[in-house]
Structure formats: C-alpha cells, structure tokens
Amino acid sequence: MRRTWYAYPYLVWMAIFIVVPLFLLLFYTFTATTEEGIRFTLQHIKRIWEPIYLIVLLRSILLALICTVVCLLIGYPVALILASKEYSQNKVLALLFVIPMWINFLVRTYAWMSLLGKNGLIDMVMDFLHLPPVQLLYTDHAVVLGMVYNFLPFMVLPIYSVLTKMDKSIIEAAEDLGADYITVLKRIIIPLSLPGVISGITMVFMPAVTTFIISRLLGGGQYILIGNLIEQQFIVVGDWNFGSAISFVLTVIILISMGIMRKYDREYEGGAIW
Amino acid sequence: MAEESIIRLVNVSKNYDGTEALKDINLYICKNEFLTLLGPSGCGKTTTLRIIAGFERPDSGAVFFEGKDITNLPPYKRKVNTVFQRYALFPHMNVAENIAFGLKIKKLDNKTIERKVAEVLELVNLKGFEKRSVESLSGGQQQRVAIARALVNEPEVLLLDEPLGALDLKLRKGMQIELKRIQKMLGITFVYVTHDQEEALTMSDTIVVMKDGTIQQIGTPEMIYNEPKNAFVADFIGESNIIPGRMLKDNLVYFAGHEFECVDSGFEHNEEVDVVIRPEDIKLVPVGEGMLQGEVESVTFKGVHYEMIVRSEGINWMIHSTLMEPVGSRIGLRILPQDIHIMKKVAIK
C-alpha cells in the first residue's frame, strides 16, 4: 500500500494555482460576454495581429533574444573559469555569482536605477571627468542591461554544472591526441556542454520574454513589452479577455521554443540540471 | 644503453598537497621495449605515466624524449599517446570519429584518414564498427577503440594506464595477448601501468616495481620473479613465504630452527636477513626426508594447484602443489638451496 495521500496537498495546490488558472486563461481567451450571454470567439486572438500589438510582441522577443545571446557570451566564459582547475577548489567565485540571486529581484533592479539615473553614480563620475552626461536610464540598453544582470546566473549555473561534471580524462585524451586548448574547447568542451547551454538559454529566454518589471523600471513608462501589455490589459484597461489572449499566445510561443530546445537536448545525452 | 633509451626520467619528484607521490625517480625506457610500471595503488606508477604524457609537471627533475628535454612541453606537443584507464572515449562521436580525432588535427586528407582508420580497426579486430556509437559498445570493444585511437597516430611510445582494469578476467587475458601481439607487430615502445603482477609478468620485457614513490627493482620478469631484490618485491610479485633469518656465512643461512645451504653470498657474518621462498618451491615429502616437518592446517583448491598451509617450527608455510595432502596429516618439507632467496631486511607495510 503506497501512501499516495502524502501527495494530495501538492495535488490540491497544483489544481488551484496551476490547472484552474490555465483553464480560466483558456476560457477568457476564447469567449466574449455579450447581451445574449457568453459565446465562443476568436476575436481576441485576431486582435493581436494588429500591427501595434505585433510590434510589441516582436520587440519583446527581439530583446529577450539579445539578452539571451549576451548572457551566453558572458556566461559561458564565466562558467568555464569557475569550473577550471584553479577555481574549482575554492567556491568563493561561484558564491559571488550566487549571492546576488539571494537579494530581492526588485531591489537589484532599483539599484540599477540609482546607478544609471540622473545624478546617479555613473552620471556623477562622468560629471567629475567633465564628460557630457549621457542618457542611460529609460533606454533599450538599460532594459537589456537589467535583464542580463538579473538572468545571467541562470545561464552560468547550468553550464557550470555540466562543465564540472565533465570527465576530465576526456579533455586529457583530446590533448594527448594533439589538440591545443582552442581545439579542445571547440571539439570537446563546447559540444559536450550543450545540454547546459540549452538549459541556460531556456532559463534566460523565458523570463526575459515575459518580464514586465525590468522594462517598466529601467525602460520607463513609454517602453512597452509584452509583459507590460498583459499587465496593462488586466490592471489598467480591465480587458481580461484580451489580456488572456496575449498570455495564451505567449504561452504557445514559449512551449514551441521549449519543444525545439528539448529536441536538441535529446540529441546530446547529458547532465543538465533539468 | 643510454643511446637506445627513448625516454629518460632524471631525478623526478612530485608532491601532491604535501605528500610525496614520487621521490627522486630515475628511469630509462628503451626503444621498442614493453615496460611495465608495477606496484600497489598509491605507489606513484600512474603519476610517473602522467609525467611522461605531460599531464603533470614534476616539481623537480627532468624528462627527456630522444635526448631532448620535454619537461615543460604540453601534452599535445609530445610524440606519445595514452590509453586511459576508463577509456575516455569522446561520447559525442562515433567509433571512426573518435579514432580520426588525432589525424584530423594533423590535417591529413580524408582519404588517408579513412584508410588509416580502417587499418587500425582491423588491427584491433573491430572491422566494420566505424559508424557505431561508442556508448553502444561493450567494455572490451571500447577498450579496443581507445587503443586504436592512440595507435592510429603512430606514436613512438604508447602509454597505457591500467587499460584492462575494468574488464573481466577472461577478456583481460585475451587482451593481454592481443596487446603483446600489437606491440610486437608495430615495434613501438609500450609503457604499461598495472597493479596486477601476473599481467606484468605475462606481457613485459622490463618490469619496474614501485612502492611509496620509489623504484624498488627494475628487471626482466624472470629476474624480478626469481631474484627479487627485497621482501617487498618478493611479496608483491606472487605469493611468498618470508621468514626472518640470519646469515651464518656465505652460502649458509639459519632460519626456522635449522641451518640451510643456499646460493647467496656477500652478507656480513650473522646479518639479519629476510628469507624468501616461493610456495611452489617447497616440496612435500614423506616425514623424515625433508629438513622440516609439519602438520597440514588447511587446504584450498585453486584450480591448477592446491594451496596448503603447513605449520612447522612455529611458522605457517604456504605451499603450492598439484598433489593434495589432507588436513591434519604430518609431512616433511624439502627446500632446495637454489630456491632459498636471501634479502636484506626492509620494512614491509
């Protein structure tokens, strides 16, 4: 007799906070309330294809892609360094990367605001050096910076985890067969760490494409991403149907991109963290 | 001798976190020989191999390859190739890609690579396995791929780090013969690390017995087996009876309450020594015929022979014989002078 009832609280939790909201989302997406009552409709989905919304969607995906690429370009070398022989003994450097994750996400983003803002630290340094002030806050760059800063650990950690688990004798075997470090990196380390890279990409891309707080704080009010649009529909406009429709489309996009990633992942067997 | 040597280690020492892995090692390795580094785990044999391969730098001393100092040369510039203990095949490549790895780095053309891969696969009896994924292969097959991957580069020296350790006994025996065949056929130098004394005796031209980071003895298998330099070597190379004794004069030794003729000389008068006698060198004879008498305490069937423990003169003698004496029977023991090996005393762990 298995004590399956241990799992019941979890099942109830899942039902209330995951399954029910998903059904609500589907319900609002595909229905409209008229005088005759509730009826099925595709009008909300169709509305997203209006250029004004489509631009927001594409811009969100583009920014998330940029953020993911930048995270990968910074994160991979960092993971390599963290996993290397010199640093793998002491965990201090790895810890330094993890510590910011313990601080509240909002606090971290506010910290960037005060760094980048008018009369912020960078502004003051520029002033001190008699350089002309530059507009830093409320730009594309600030949003990408905020996203990269917040999501970088999600790129570093899965790659780091795969790299540290890699059999060192495989690398030695490659060196033994005449491969210098660059060749070892290209032919052995990078291909074998792909599962980590794929996890990292997924873990950065998904929150980046749906973020609304970073774009609001660092991008200023005028800077609308898909996350902001959804938030607006629910809280400001009160159009739950359209808000749900955008969420639904976004969910589908994420599911598709995850599916593609999983397909890649399966081709390389490895110890990614999820 | 020095002219023939392909690799020379001179006063090589290596420490790991304060423990001495190698203490002042001096070693020649001759061209085309099958040299085995033999010893218990932690004796420094693998460290020695890794220093030759270039994965470790010695703390002091130098490594010479064909007369040139290669102490600080990185592994990828050395003309040696390694077969690793756990094969270390590239899991994301198939058999042919694994083997071709070194050739591609040398930028050989595809035709040549294809031909060489096919040749070496035939050499290790894996014809037709080119497209197989390495993870679908058995341990023995993976080992062959690892050997092929190293051999295809035509190294001057092949280093093998306990390559058969993960295989079962029967497979191991087969691979031993095959490795020896490959070595003879290609005429290249093999440096082989193992803790299995039988493997070392079967395959080697030269055995280097190591213990605690020092070399105990270097010699041919026959020399090491028949004339072990000290009790450690004797004990490690096959089982031995090691009995404390005293040298009375040249060719006469006292142990187990009797004086025995022997063939060793050059010891001081009354010097304390270790007397080493192989279990198969003690002959069972009827009571009264041998110098010693004793009672059989236990008998174990070992396949080819019986292993008997005979209690005599307060010593448990291990005896190997194809004839069995039942437990409790009284028998005589005969030991011939040439089977008594006298060694200077050393501490055995």
Interface residues (C-beta under 8 A of the other chain):
Chain A: D167 S169 I170 E172 A173 A174 E175 D176 L177 G178 A179 D180 T183 R187 I188 P191 L192 Y268 E269
Chain B: A53 G54 F55 P74 P75 Y76 V80 N81 T82 F84 Q85 R86 A88 L89 F90 P91 H92 F101 G102 I105 K106 E135 R149 A150 N153
